[in-house]
């Protein structure tokens, strides 16, 4: 018969198993917490966890907390705390614009790293895959099942029409259930579908921030083409819904990278203007350090 400790150990994936799921760069097997201090336990029937024993302070402490086994001549109390567990929702963009290989691999790695780290930090994690025509929730009972199901669904998304992330969040606010999430991540390239100005975007994001009673953390998935890459490549044109043969020259690569950098800078300006925590990712090796910096910065700013 497996003990609870054995069951939890069995649910942890090692690096070899992660590679079999299609992860090119193994995720960092470390927990990350994006909250400062403790947060309420969301599970019914769970007890309190022993924190420490300290001397009783008259006028400050409740006499009921006095430890009856205190040493002779001393009065001590026991302190307890609830186990930390938050409900975290991760939105993942699976539209055609995210199917570009550099962005898709980066998105998948970021989702796996977030899922593993948050789960190991004892938080509950649900992932919603979205495009214009699908909303699919991935929520399994253990970490192994969650990662396997996530990779399986990410590999079967296909070419789908995009939807603006802010419209997804607005729909989330309108259909919010009584049990609310403590934190929402939005993993997307944030390529615009609707034609809106920066001011219109800012106003729409503000409305979503007010309607959703928790932090929203955008994770911007970007890319940069290598300058030595050249020749003809086959690309998918999401607007015309067909493949196109494109000739890459150094000048064209520089222009593509410049336009992408301008687009991301605009997004960063928008999120800074709204006072939002956000993360920008361009390389797989930056996923864990970026998330670690974001978590540390959030905790420090909220302490």
C-alpha positions in Angstrom: 0.0 0.0 0.0 1.4 3.4 -1.0 1.8 6.1 1.6 0.9 9.7 0.9 4.6 10.5 0.5 5.0 7.7 -2.0 2.1 8.9 -4.0 3.4 12.4 -4.2 6.9 11.2 -5.2 5.3 9.0 -7.9 3.6 12.0 -9.4 6.9 13.9 -9.9 8.4 13.6 -13.4 12.1 13.2 -13.9 14.0 14.9 -16.7 14.0 11.8 -18.9 10.2 11.5 -18.7 9.8 15.2 -19.5 12.0 14.7 -22.6 9.7 11.9 -23.8 6.8 14.4 -23.6 8.6 16.5 -26.3 10.3 19.1 -24.1 13.5 20.0 -25.9 15.0 21.9 -23.0 14.1 20.1 -19.7 12.3 22.3 -17.2 13.9 23.3 -13.9 12.6 20.9 -11.3 12.2 23.6 -8.7 9.1 25.3 -7.1 8.3 29.0 -7.6 5.9 30.9 -5.5 4.4 34.1 -6.9 2.7 35.2 -3.6 4.1 37.1 -0.6 3.6 35.5 2.7 0.9 32.9 3.3 -2.4 32.7 1.6 -5.6 30.9 2.6 -6.0 27.1 2.2 -8.7 26.4 -0.4 -9.3 22.7 0.5 -12.1 21.6 2.9 -11.2 19.3 5.7 -7.5 20.3 6.0 -6.0 21.1 9.4 -3.4 23.6 10.6 0.3 23.0 10.4 2.6 23.5 13.4 4.8 26.7 12.9 6.8 27.2 16.1 6.8 27.5 20.0 7.6 30.8 21.7 7.3 32.5 25.1 3.8 33.7 26.1 3.3 37.5 25.9 0.7 38.7 28.4 -1.9 41.0 26.9 -0.9 40.0 23.4 -1.6 36.2 23.2 -4.7 34.2 23.9 -4.3 32.2 27.1 -6.1 29.3 25.3 -2.9 28.9 23.2 -0.7 28.2 26.2 1.1 24.8 25.8 0.2 22.7 28.9 3.5 21.0 28.5 5.5 24.2 29.0 8.8 23.8 30.9 8.6 24.4 34.7 8.5 28.1 35.6 7.9 29.1 31.9 4.8 29.7 29.9 5.0 28.9 26.2 2.4 29.0 23.4 2.3 27.0 20.1 1.7 28.9 16.8 0.0 27.3 13.8 -0.6 28.3 10.2 -2.7 27.1 7.3 -1.0 25.3 4.5 -0.4 27.5 1.5 -2.5 26.8 -1.5 -3.8 29.2 -4.1 -5.9 28.7 -7.2 -3.9 29.8 -10.3 -5.4 30.0 -13.8 -3.1 29.9 -16.8 -4.5 31.0 -20.2 -2.5 29.6 -23.2 -2.9 31.1 -26.7 -3.1 28.2 -29.3 -4.0 30.4 -32.3 -2.2 30.1 -35.7 0.1 33.0 -34.9 1.5 31.0 -32.0 2.1 28.0 -34.2 5.4 29.5 -35.5 8.0 27.0 -34.3 10.1 29.4 -32.2 7.0 30.8 -30.4 5.3 27.4 -30.0 8.3 25.8 -28.4 8.8 28.7 -26.1 5.1 28.8 -25.1 5.0 25.1 -24.4 8.1 25.3 -22.2 6.8 28.3 -20.3 3.5 26.4 -19.6 5.3 23.3 -18.4 7.6 25.3 -16.2 4.7 27.3 -14.7 2.7 24.2 -14.1 5.5 22.3 -12.5 6.7 25.1 -10.3 3.3 26.2 -9.1 2.2 22.6 -8.4 5.3 21.9 -6.4 4.6 25.1 -4.4 1.3 23.4 -3.4 -0.8 25.7 -5.5 -3.7 24.4 -7.7 -3.2 25.0 -11.4 -5.6 25.0 -14.3 -4.7 25.7 -17.9 -7.2 27.0 -20.5 -6.2 26.6 -24.1 -7.9 29.3 -26.2 -8.3 30.6 -29.7 -11.3 32.1 -31.5 -13.2 28.8 -31.6 -12.0 26.7 -28.6 -11.8 27.0 -24.8 -10.4 23.7 -23.4 -9.5 23.4 -19.7 -6.7 21.1 -18.7 -7.0 20.2 -15.0 -5.8 16.8 -13.7 -5.6 15.3 -10.2 -1.8 15.1 -10.1 1.3 16.8 -11.5 2.2 13.9 -13.8 -1.3 13.7 -15.3 -1.4 17.5 -15.7 1.9 17.7 -17.6 1.1 14.7 -19.9 -2.4 16.0 -20.7 -1.1 19.5 -21.4 1.6 18.3 -23.8 -0.9 16.0 -25.5 -3.4 18.9 -26.1 -0.7 21.4 -27.1 0.5 19.0 -29.8 -3.0 18.7 -31.3 -4.1 22.3 -31.5 -3.8 22.8 -35.3 -4.2 26.0 -37.2 -6.8 28.2 -35.4 -8.0 31.7 -35.8 -6.7 34.0 -33.1 -8.6 36.0 -30.5 -7.3 39.0 -28.5 -6.2 38.2 -25.0 -8.1 41.1 -23.5 -11.4 39.7 -25.1 -10.7 36.4 -23.4 -10.2 38.0 -20.1 -13.4 40.1 -20.5 -15.3 36.9 -21.2 -13.6 35.3 -18.1 -14.8 38.2 -15.9 -18.4 38.0 -17.3 -18.6 34.2 -16.6 -16.7 34.2 -13.3 -17.8 31.5 -10.8 -18.3 32.0 -7.1 -14.9 30.4 -6.4 -12.4 32.9 -7.7 -8.8 32.5 -8.8 -6.0 34.1 -6.9 -3.8 34.7 -9.9 -4.2 34.7 -13.7 -1.4 34.2 -16.1 -1.9 35.0 -19.8 0.7 33.3 -22.1 0.4 34.7 -25.6 2.2 36.7 -28.3 -0.6 39.3 -28.0 -0.7 39.7 -31.7 -3.7 42.0 -32.4 -6.8 40.6 -34.0 -9.1 43.6 -33.6 -8.0 47.0 -34.8 -7.6 49.1 -31.6 -5.4 52.0 -30.6 -3.1 52.0 -27.6 -5.6 54.2 -25.6 -8.5 51.8 -26.5 -6.4 48.8 -25.4 -5.4 50.5 -22.1 -9.1 51.3 -21.4 -10.2 47.7 -22.1 -7.4 46.3 -20.0 -8.4 48.6 -17.1 -12.0 47.4 -17.3 -10.8 43.8 -17.1 -8.5 44.6 -14.2 -11.4 46.0 -12.2 -13.7 43.1 -13.1 -11.3 40.4 -12.2 -10.5 40.5 -8.4 -6.9 39.2 -8.7 -3.6 40.0 -10.4 -3.3 39.4 -14.1 0.3 38.6 -15.3 0.9 38.7 -19.1 3.7 36.5 -20.4 4.8 37.9 -23.8 6.1 35.2 -26.2 8.3 36.8 -28.8 11.1 35.7 -31.1 14.2 36.9 -32.9 15.4 35.3 -36.2 19.1 34.5 -36.4 20.9 36.8 -38.9 22.7 33.8 -40.4 19.4 32.1 -41.3 18.7 32.7 -45.0 17.2 31.0 -48.0 13.6 30.0 -48.8 11.3 28.8 -46.0 7.7 27.6 -46.0 5.4 29.7 -43.8 1.7 29.5 -42.9 -0.3 32.6 -43.8 -3.0 32.7 -41.1 -5.0 35.5 -42.9 -5.1 33.7 -46.3 -5.1 30.3 -44.6 -2.5 28.8 -46.9 1.3 28.1 -47.0 3.6 30.6 -48.7 7.2 30.2 -49.8 9.2 33.2 -48.5 12.8 34.1 -49.3 14.8 35.3 -46.3 17.6 37.7 -46.9 19.7 39.6 -44.3 17.7 42.8 -44.9 14.3 41.0 -44.6 15.4 39.3 -41.4 16.5 42.6 -39.9 13.2 44.2 -40.9 11.2 41.3 -39.3 13.2 41.5 -36.1 12.8 45.3 -36.0 9.0 45.1 -36.4 8.7 42.4 -33.8 10.8 44.4 -31.3 8.6 47.5 -31.9 5.5 45.4 -31.3 6.8 44.0 -28.0 8.0 47.4 -26.8 4.5 48.7 -27.4 3.1 45.9 -25.3 5.6 46.5 -22.5 4.7 50.2 -22.5 1.0 49.3 -22.2 1.5 46.9 -19.3 3.8 49.4 -17.4 1.3 52.1 -18.0 -1.4 49.8 -16.3 1.0 49.0 -13.4 0.9 45.3 -14.3 3.6 42.6 -13.6 4.6 41.0 -16.9 7.3 38.8 -18.4 8.8 38.9 -21.8 10.4 35.7 -23.2 12.4 35.3 -26.4 14.6 32.2 -25.7 13.9 28.9 -24.0 17.0 29.3 -21.7 15.4 32.4 -20.3 12.1 30.8 -19.1 13.1 29.7 -15.6 15.3 32.7 -14.8 12.6 35.0 -16.0 9.9 33.4 -13.9 12.2 33.3 -10.9 12.9 37.0 -11.3 9.2 37.8 -11.7 8.3 35.7 -8.6 11.1 37.4 -6.5 10.1 40.8 -7.6 6.4 40.3 -6.9 7.1 39.0 -3.4 9.5 41.8 -2.6 7.2 44.5 -3.9 4.2 43.1 -1.8 6.0 42.6 1.4 
